[in-house]
């Protein structure tokens, strides 16, 4: 879906962490209470996405995506969501690395 660049306003931001996109599209949020990522879309409710999907949408921000998720994991090691989030991070990291390796021509 092609997005029109926009900047979220305070009404869009009930989340702990916001990763604003410099291009004005593909804004992400992370909820430190629940350990979930959300995609922020203009004129739509926030869309809950996996950590793997967040990495795919914003590969240049994979460091921040990992940082917030790992910080949440350290604070909530016994939560059921922790196991899901670990799997999402593993899947996203592998997919991102393989995509760039494929583009670089080092894997088929």
VEXLUM-235334 format. One record per residue: x negated, y, z of N, C-alpha, C in turn; residue number from 1. Coordinates in steps of 0.02 Angstrom, whole numbers, plus 50000, padded with zeros to 5 digits. Atoms other than C-alpha are relative to their C-alpha. Layout:
% residues N
   n_east   n_north    n_up   ca_east   ca_north   ca_up   c_east   c_north    c_up     i
        X         Y       Z         X          Y       Z        X         Y       Z   NUM
...
***
This chain:
% residues 108
   n_east   n_north    n_up   ca_east   ca_north   ca_up   c_east   c_north    c_up     i
    49958     49941   50000     50000      50000   50000    49956     50062   50000     1
    50038     49937   50005     49930      50169   49949    50026     50048   50053     2
    49980     49954   49946     49931      50291   50095    49982     50071   49981     3
    50015     49929   50006     49939      50479   50093    49961     50020   50063     4
    50039     49980   49940     49805      50553   50208    50043     50041   50048     5
    49964     49964   49947     49875      50615   50373    49961     49995   50064     6
    50031     50001   49934     49822      50650   50551    50054     49987   50052     7
    49950     50013   49948     49919      50570   50694    50004     50058   50051     8
    49991     49948   49949     49992      50692   50820    50012     49965   50067     9
    49993     50032   49935     50015      50661   51007    50058     49951   50006    10
    49943     50047   49997     50183      50574   50978    49981     49931   49974    11
    50023     50063   50028     50090      50439   50881    49949     49965   50045    12
    50059     50023   49964     49960      50412   51015    50013     49977   50072    13
    49990     50025   49932     50025      50314   51165    49948     49948   50020    14
    50050     50052   49990     49868      50207   51158    49939     50027   50036    15
    50060     49982   49963     49708      50206   51260    49945     50025   49955    16
    50056     49986   50045     49590      50215   51111    50028     50010   49929    17
    49981     49988   50069     49614      50290   50938    49937     50004   49958    18
    50055     49995   50049     49495      50263   50792    50028     50037   49939    19
    49976     49960   50056     49535      50406   50673    49957     49986   49939    20
    50036     50010   50062     49487      50378   50493    49981     50068   49971    21
    50019     49936   50031     49386      50520   50415    50038     50015   49936    22
    49963     49991   50063     49482      50492   50253    50074     50013   50013    23
    49930     49987   49984     49648      50512   50344    50046     49940   49990    24
    49960     50061   50008     49706      50333   50311    49968     49945   50042    25
    50024     50057   49962     49688      50168   50402    49980     50017   50072    26
    50012     49984   49930     49696      50243   50576    50015     49938   50042    27
    49991     50058   49956     49679      50112   50713    50007     50024   50072    28
    49995     49988   49929     49724      50106   50896    49985     49935   50036    29
    50010     50058   49958     49676      49989   51036    50032     50014   50067    30
    49966     49993   49936     49781      49964   51191    49960     49964   50053    31
    50042     50029   49947     49667      49937   51340    50040     49962   50053    32
    49959     50037   49952     49814      49874   51443    50015     49929   49975    33
    49979     50065   50027     49862      49731   51326    49947     49964   49960    34
    50052     50031   50041     49705      49700   51222    50020     49990   49928    35
    49977     50006   50070     49793      49725   51055    49980     50061   49959    36
    50013     49947   50048     49745      49826   50902    50065     50016   49964    37
    49942     49977   50038     49874      49928   50806    49976     50042   49941    38
    50011     49956   50058     49874      50007   50635    50052     50055   50005    39
    49955     49943   49997     49947      50181   50637    50016     50023   49929    40
    49977     49980   50066     50050      50223   50484    50047     50059   50007    41
    49957     49941   49998     50133      50389   50447    50072     49979   49989    42
    49928     50012   50006     50323      50382   50469    50021     49929   50015    43
    49982     50068   49981     50319      50203   50536    49978     49988   50072    44
    50022     50020   49934     50305      50121   50705    49930     49969   49995    45
    50065     50032   50001     50129      50063   50752    50008     49925   49986    46
    49997     50071   50019     50096      49890   50678    49946     49962   50037    47
    50049     50041   49964     50014      49762   50792    49962     49957   49949    48
    50042     50040   50045     49868      49681   50700    49947     49963   50041    49
    50053     50037   49966     49732      49557   50745    49934     50039   49996    50
    50066     49970   50003     49553      49607   50779    49968     49987   49931    51
    50026     50016   50066     49508      49519   50616    50029     50047   49947    52
    49969     49953   50047     49632      49628   50521    49971     50070   50009    53
    50030     49934   49987     49561      49783   50606    49931     50006   49968    54
    50066     50000   50032     49386      49735   50547    50005     50005   49924    55
    49990     49997   50072     49451      49710   50371    50022     50068   49976    56
    49977     49933   50018     49536      49879   50369    49945     50052   50008    57
    50051     49950   49985     49387      49972   50442    49932     49967   50011    58
    50064     50034   49990     49226      49874   50412    49944     50047   50024    59
    50053     49954   49978     49120      50030   50440    50004     50013   50075    60
    49991     49990   49928     49190      50037   50618    50000     49935   50038    61
    50001     50066   49967     49160      49854   50661    49965     50005   50068    62
    50034     49993   49935     49042      49911   50800    50047     50025   50054    63
    49952     49974   49951     49178      50011   50886    50056     49950   50015    64
    49949     50051   49991     49307      49874   50859    49974     49947   50048    65
    50031     50050   49955     49189      49749   50941    49991     50029   50070    66
    50013     49969   49935     49144      49871   51080    50063     50002   50043    67
    49939     49994   49961     49323      49903   51135    50028     49931   50018    68
    49975     50067   49986     49374      49721   51119    49958     49965   50053    69
    50044     50033   49952     49222      49658   51215    50007     50033   50069    70
    49989     49966   49936     49247      49790   51350    50064     49973   50033    71
    49937     50027   49974     49427      49729   51369    49990     49928   50025    72
    50012     50070   49980     49368      49547   51376    49963     49995   50066    73
    50038     50001   49938     49244      49584   51515    50046     50016   50059    74
    49955     49980   49946     49383      49664   51618    50059     49952   50009    75
    49943     50045   49997     49513      49527   51581    49981     49928   49981    76
    50024     50065   50022     49418      49361   51570    50050     49942   50009    77
    49954     50054   49986     49560      49255   51640    50069     50009   49967    78
    49936     49987   50034     49701      49329   51536    50008     49954   49940    79
    49987     50042   50059     49782      49218   51404    49980     50035   49935    80
    50017     49961   50059     49754      49358   51278    49925     49996   49985    81
    50073     50002   50010     49565      49341   51304    49980     49946   49950    82
    50018     50054   50047     49557      49175   51212    50022     50016   49929    83
    49976     49979   50066     49661      49242   51068    49953     50052   49970    84
    50042     49946   50025     49554      49397   51054    49931     49975   49980    85
    50065     50030   50019     49393      49295   51053    50005     49967   49932    86
    49990     50032   50065     49461      49192   50908    50008     50051   49944    87
    49991     49948   50050     49514      49349   50816    49933     50034   49982    88
    50066     49969   50012     49341      49427   50837    49956     49954   49959    89
    50040     50050   50037     49257      49267   50777    50021     49997   49927    90
    49974     50004   50068     49368      49257   50624    49984     50063   49961    91
    50013     49936   50034     49349      49441   50582    49927     50011   49984    92
    50071     49992   50012     49161      49443   50601    49977     49955   49943    93
    50020     50047   50053     49140      49289   50492    50026     50024   49932    94
    49971     49977   50063     49257      49355   50358    49965     50062   49973    95
    50034     49939   50021     49173      49525   50354    49930     49986   49974    96
    50068     50017   50021     48997      49454   50343    50002     49962   49934    97
    49997     50038   50063     49047      49330   50207    50021     50044   49941    98
    49979     49955   50054     49134      49467   50106    49941     50042   49976    99
    50057     49960   50020     48979      49577   50108    49944     49957   49970   100
    50050     50046   50029     48865      49428   50073    50021     49983   49928   101
    49975     50015   50067     48974      49384   49924    49988     50060   49953   102
    50010     49940   50042     48968      49564   49859    49926     50011   49985   103
    50072     49993   50011     48778      49561   49879    49972     49943   49957   104
    50021     50055   50043     48771      49400   49778    49958     49947   50034   105
    50040     50050   49965     48692      49294   49914    50039     49937   50018   106
    49958     50059   49992     48838      49172   49931    50051     49998   49944   107
    49950     50007   50053     48962      49103   49807    50068     49990   50029   108
***
